[in-house]
Amino acid sequence: MTEPTPRTAPADGPLLVHTADDLRRALADAGRVALVPTMGALHEGHRSLMRLARAQADTVVVSVFVNPLQFGPNEDFDRYPRTLDTDTAVCAEEGVDVVFAPSVNTMYPSEQMVTVQAGPMGERLEGASRPGFFTGVLTVVSKLLHLVGPDVAVFGRKDAQQLAVVRRMVTDLNLPVEIVGAPTLRDPDGLATSSRNAYLDEDERASALALSRALNAGREAAAGGPDAVRAAARAVLDEAAKAAPPVELDYLALVDPATFADVPAGHAGEAVLAVAARVGTTRLIDNVSVRLPHD
């Protein structure tokens, strides 16, 4: 692979484009391109993705698009933060070259009749809790990959199941792009960095810290096998359910990272311990990698 040419932030900030034609013109002679797909409301976690992208490409594109196709009827599409000016400033600080901020009409010029399905892998955990979610994710990601044509696309490992289904889509559809997973960034108190953290008040945030505590407890119990991992994590979450405000568990699962199916009792090797819960009106997800030893 040709090494990317070192670049600094564009002197006047990233080029902001809204249409497919303008994007195509912006990327003419762009060299090796890295895409960071986002829904905006950019935070330190997104910055870490941009830095990883910058290390691997000549040109970094950040997409900012709140995708209606991945929100259910009772989810937070309308209140999801839309902060394009601030997001563009963040991109400028991180040396991003192009910000692609399409309208809904640009991404979905007519009713979307053809979609990308995730198959059985997308029907578990997040897919079971949020029917249609991964169809929305894969459909918009496939569109962004087609429009941008990147050599590399960077996704955060906090959304581990999303990363896994995107990788499977790229493999199954022979898409010419490398998918890179970036480590989960955490706030100083241990909460996984997320745009939705802004919805939490002080008491809700204190309760939400049980998610990372549960995951750490599970990982520390790995020597005892899958059942011990699940039990240790659940014990923390059972206590958190009594807190004020309570942590309302959606799911806790120890799964195979390739399929997101539950690992069996004798499983050894890599696994993902994943959790989703609601605190107040805010739904949060988190996960950690767990290495289960051989007997």
N, C-alpha and C positions, 0 to 999 in steps of 0.2 A: 504494500500500500504506500502511495506517495504521501510523505509527511505534509500536513497542512501548513500553509504559510502563516507565520505568526502575524496577528493583527491586533490593533488597539481599537478602542471604541471609535465609531465614526465621529468626526469632529462636531457635526451638527445633530448627533443622535441618530437612531435607526430610521430607516425609510418606512413610513407608515402607509400601507396599501390596503385597499378594501375590496378590490375586484380581482378576478382570475387573470384578466389581461394585464393589469398593472403588476401583479405578482410575477407573471411570466417575464415581463420586461425587466423587473427588478433583479431577476435571477439569471439573466443572460450573462454568460461567461462568469458564473459565480464560483467555479471550481468545485471543491468537495463541500457539499451542503449538509448541515445538521438541522433537524427540526425538533423543536420542543413544543408539543401540543399542550395548550392550557385553556382553562375557562376564565382566565383573568384573575383579579383579586390576588395579584402576585405577592408572594411572601418569601422568606428565606429558603424554604424548600425549593421553590421555583428557581431561585438564584443558583442553588447548587446544581440544578439540572442544566442551566445555561452555562455554568462554568465547565461542566463535564462536556457539553456540546462544543464549547469553544476550543477545548483541548483536542478535538477530533476533526475539526473542519475548517475550511477557509471562510465559509459564510454560515452564520447562524440565523435561522428563522424561528421566531416565536409566534405561534398562532394564538389568538385570543378570541374565543368563540364559546358563548354559553349555549350548549347544544340542546335544543328542546327535545330531541328524540330520545335522550337518555333520562328524562325526568318523568316520573309517574304523575298521575292526576292529583295526588295529595302530597306531592313533594315541593321543594322550595325553589322552583324555577323563577317565579316572579320576584322573590326577595333575594335571590342569589346576587351578590354584589357585582356591580358593573362599574369599573373604575379605570377606563381606558387611558385617561391622561396620566394617572399615577402609574399604571402598568407600563406605559411607554417610557416614563422617566426611569423606572427600575431597569428596563431593558437597555436604556442608554448607559446606565451605570455599569452594566455587565457586558458592554461591548457588543450587544446584539446588532446585527446588520439590518434585518428586516422584521417588522412586526406586521403580520397578516391578520387583520381584524375584519373578517367578512360579515355581511349582514345575513340574517336568516334567509332572505330571498336569494342571496348569492349561493349559499350552501344547499338550499332546497328550493329551486326556482319553481317547482310544481310539487304536487303531492308525491311523497317518496313511495313508489310502488315496489321497487327492488331494494332489499336490505341484505345485510350480511349477518347470518346467524352464527352463534358461537357453538351450537351443538350441545351435547350433554354436559360438557365442561362449564358452559355458561348457565346451566340450569340449577347449579348448586350455590349455596351460601348467598352471595350478593344477588345472583340470578334468581334464586328462590324468593328472597326477601323483596326484590325489586324486579318484578317480571318485565321483560323487555329492555332492561337496562343495558345488557351487553349487546343487544341488537343495535341500540342507539350508539353505543361506544364504537363498535366495530364499523358501523356504517359511516360515521363521521371520520374516524381515523383512516379508513380506506379512501375517502374523498380527499382528505388532507394529504395523504401520501401521493395520490394521483396529481393533485394540483401543485404541490411543492416539488415532488420528485427528489426527495432527499436521498443521500447515501446512508445517512444514519438518522434514527429517531430515538429520542431519549425520553424514558418514562420513569416515574418514581416507584420504588419497591413498596412504598406504603400501600399502594393499590396493587397488591400482589396478584390477585386474581385477574385484574384488568391487564397487567403486564403479561400474564401467562396466556390469556386468550388472544391478545394482540400478537404475541410471538407465534401462536398456533395458526392464526390467520395468515401471517406472512409466510409461514412454511407451507401451509396447505394450498395457498393461492400463488405460490412462487413469485412473491413480490420482491423486487430487487432492492431491498433495504435491510440494513443491519439494525436490530432493535437492541438498545442498551438500557439496562436497568440501573438506576442510581440509588444509592443507599438512602434509607429513610432518615430525614432530618428531624431532630427533636428539639423542642423548646427546653430551656434550662431545667424546668420542673419535670421533664420526662414525657410530656404530652407530645404525640406526633404532630408536627407542624401541619396545619390545614387551614384553608380559607374559612371553614365552618367554625373554627375555634373562636372567631370574633362574635359568634352568637352567644357564647357562654358568659354568664355573669360570674362573679367571684366564687360563690358557693357551688355553682354547677361545675366550674373548672376544677375545684377541689375534689368533687365527686368523680369527675372524669379521669383523674389520675389513676383510678383503680384499674383502668384498662392496661396501661403500661406495667403496673405492678403485677397484675395477673399474668401477663405474658412473660415477665421476668421470672416469676415464681414457677411457671410451667417449664421454662427453659432450664432452670436450675434443677428440676426434678427429672431431667432426661435420662439419667442413669437408671431410673426405675422403669423405663419403657413408656409406651404410649399412654397407658391407663394412668400412670403416675403423673405424667405431664398434664393430662386433662384434669385430673383431680386437684392438683396443686393450683392450677389457674382458676378452676371453678370455685374453690374455697375462698379466694380473694373476691371474686365477683359475687358470691353469695353474701358476703359481709357488706359489699358495696350496695347491694339491693336494699339494705336496711338504712342506708345513709339518708341524709336530708340535704339536698334532694337525692332520690335514689337513682342508681344505675339500673336501667331496664334492659336486660340482656336480650339481644336478638339471636345471636348464635355465638358459640365457641366451638372451634373445630380444629383438629390436628389432621392435616391433609398432605397428600402427595403433591409436591410442587409442580409436577408435570400434568396432572389431571384434576387436581383439587377434589379428588375423592378421599374419604376418610382412610387413614392408614390402618392396617390390621394390627392386632395385638403383637405380633412378632416382628413388626417392621423395624428395619435398621437402616441407617443412613439419613439423608436429608429429609426434613419435613417442614411444613409451615404451620405455625400455631396462629390462627386467625380469630379475631373477635369483632363483633359489631354490637353496639349498644346505643341506647338513647338516654340522654341526660337532659331533662326539661324537654324542649322541643327540638333539640339538636341531635342528629344521628351521627355517630363517630365510628370509624373503623381503624384497626391497627393490626399489625402482625409482626412476628419475629421468626427467624429461621431457627430450627432446632435440629441438632445432630443426635440421632438416637444410636447408641452403641450396639455392636453385635454382642450376643451372649458370650 
